[in-house]
């Protein structure tokens, strides 16, 4: 017999009982450990943890912090029309997009030191756009050039709004209140840790129609470019009705590209014909 307990406890059990108790205790420990692990998985993450995982998934802070400008050559499909485009932005902040129908330049708009502007095809010069166009442009610059880990230092407020299941994925929802733009909601996947959806309440094309709608951008086809993971497909929908507004396929993308002098100003004359970059 083996004594268990303190001196003089008077408690005795057999070695077999001791072994049985030991196995039972070990089994209980295993069960409790598994339950704890499940609890840790199910409890969710805080905002800092979500941002850290997202930043790492995109390529890390060092890579993201080297970005100063971006050039994208996408194909846009909207209202039955297929258009080619050239989007350029920099941290000055400035941006422009040139639209081509077939091979002909038909429209451009952007933001320079004088504010938002647009230049419809047929007009002699560019002119000021509506003030709300600045918000859309600035938001594009911020999300294209800066990682979420830098948003707070840039004056934006991030807040974790819990979880939301959309199409079977239990997303982390991060509310971003932009300093010079509007409020938007980022849907971060717990599988890829990428922003796969973005929702906000705004006008799709404020210069054409200032009616605000519930807009959602859906991102997919993530690829590595210069050590940074980037979506190559985007769909924009009205997430209340499900109606597709437009879709974008990226043909080529360049971080910190070489550009022409004055290219990000409203007075710059773009190529009259479409020139595809490889």
Secondary structure as UniProt FT lines:
FT   STRAND          2..3
FT   TURN            7..8
FT   STRAND          12..13
FT   HELIX           15..42
FT   HELIX           47..58
FT   HELIX           61..64
FT   TURN            65..66
FT   STRAND          69..78
FT   TURN            79..80
FT   STRAND          81..90
FT   TURN            91..93
FT   STRAND          94..101
FT   TURN            102..103
FT   STRAND          104..112
FT   TURN            113..114
FT   STRAND          115..120
FT   TURN            121..122
FT   STRAND          127..128
FT   HELIX           132..145
FT   HELIX           148..150
FT   HELIX           152..154
FT   STRAND          157..166
FT   TURN            167..168
FT   STRAND          169..177
FT   STRAND          183..188
FT   TURN            190..192
FT   STRAND          195..202
FT   TURN            206..208
FT   STRAND          213..225
FT   TURN            226..227
FT   STRAND          228..238
FT   TURN            239..241
FT   STRAND          244..255
FT   TURN            261..264
FT   TURN            266..267
//
